[in-house]
Amino acid sequence: PDNEAGLIVGEFALSPGAIVDGDTIKVGGLGSSLRLLGLDTEETFKSKKDLALYEDLGFDGYLEAKRGDSDRPVKCATPLGTEAKKFAKDFFKGDITVRLERDDPKDLRGRFDRVLAYVFAKRGDVWINYNVEAVRAGMSPYFTKYGYSRRFHDEFVQAQEEARAAGVGIWEPGTEHYRDYELRLAWWNKRAAFIDRFEEDAAGRDDLIMLGQWDALE
């Protein structure tokens, strides 16, 4: 990518305890964690109450209790979420420095003030895109709720197809993970298609604004 276009954030050292979960990591010098684009891994068990509910009801009963009356899929802790965090730890094991890149020069931070990024780890002379590889390993679907990846859409689609065909991670029937990925993907992709149409309509106009971009208030 062309750094002059503002796509490369830079190279950063991983912070101590860098891996928060499968789609959130911390690096030194930014003052906030990263939100990894194209990923939405399942949650880890951070609550003793949730862990007790899971142990008492069994996994499917736990999922039903967490969904409740919601008409949309919900996020909750799962054993696969713990596996995704382990995958991230293994992926970055021994990596002192990672490279961060943006999807668009104007997309800087998300709603929780996390830096939006693709994170690359070096393998030999090649920088490998963790975001895509996490999808390929079945640790996450290709997350499109806030728009398709501008730079790596085809790579994400291919990685997800490979994971589904191999039946790994969230696509393995026998593991404990969300049961409603078809519904999630349909919902997210409808939103992404809407965003695509909006961006097409907004091109060259100053009265249609992408609120997530750094110059939106201007």
Long-range contacts (C-beta under 8 A, 24 or more apart in sequence): 1-101, 1-151, 5-105, 6-102, 6-105, 7-101, 7-102, 7-104, 7-105, 7-151, 8-99, 8-100, 8-101, 8-102, 9-99, 9-100, 9-101, 9-102, 9-115, 9-117, 10-99, 10-100, 11-97, 11-98, 11-99, 11-100, 12-97, 12-98, 12-99, 12-100, 13-96, 13-97, 14-92, 14-95, 14-96, 14-97, 14-98, 18-92, 19-85, 19-88, 19-89, 19-92, 20-85, 21-81, 21-84, 21-85, 21-88, 22-81, 22-84, 22-85, 22-87, 22-88, 22-134, 22-139, 22-140, 23-84, 23-134, 23-140, 23-143, 24-114, 25-88, 25-92, 25-119, 27-98, 27-100, 30-115, 32-109, 32-113, 32-114, 32-115, 33-114, 33-115, 34-100, 34-114, 34-115, 34-116, 34-117, 34-119, 35-110, 35-112, 35-114, 35-115, 35-116, 35-117, 36-117, 36-118, 36-119, 36-130, 36-131, 36-134, 37-103, 37-116, 37-117, 37-118, 37-131, 37-149, 38-118, 38-131, 38-132, 38-135, 38-140, 38-142, 38-143, 38-144, 38-149, 38-152, 38-156, 39-131, 39-134, 39-135, 39-139, 39-140, 39-143, 40-75, 40-140, 40-141, 40-143, 40-145, 41-80, 41-81, 41-84, 41-85, 41-134, 41-139, 41-140, 42-75, 42-76, 42-77, 42-78, 42-80, 42-81, 42-84, 42-170, 42-177, 42-178, 43-75, 43-76, 43-77, 43-78, 43-81, 44-77, 44-81, 44-82, 44-84, 44-85, 45-77, 45-81, 45-82, 46-77, 47-77, 50-76, 50-77, 51-77, 59-176, 60-179, 63-178, 63-179, 72-187, 73-178, 73-180, 73-183, 73-184, 73-187, 78-176, 78-177, 78-178, 79-175, 79-176, 79-177, 80-139, 80-169, 80-170, 80-175, 80-176, 80-177, 80-178, 83-139, 83-169, 83-175, 84-134, 84-139, 84-140, 84-169, 87-134, 87-137, 87-139, 88-130, 88-134, 88-139, 91-121, 91-130, 91-133, 91-134, 92-121, 92-130, 95-121, 95-122, 97-122, 98-130, 99-127, 101-151, 103-149, 103-150, 103-151, 104-150, 104-213, 106-210, 106-213, 106-214, 106-215, 107-212, 107-213, 107-214, 108-213, 108-214, 110-212, 118-151, 118-152, 129-155, 131-156, 132-156, 132-159, 133-159, 135-159, 135-160, 135-163, 136-160, 136-162, 136-163, 137-163, 137-168, 137-169, 138-163, 138-166, 138-168, 138-169, 138-170, 138-171, 138-172, 139-169, 139-170, 140-169, 140-170, 141-170, 141-181, 141-184, 141-185, 142-185, 143-188, 144-185, 144-188, 144-189, 144-191, 144-192, 145-187, 145-188, 145-191, 145-192, 146-191, 146-192, 146-195, 146-212, 147-191, 147-192, 147-195, 147-196, 148-192, 148-195, 148-196
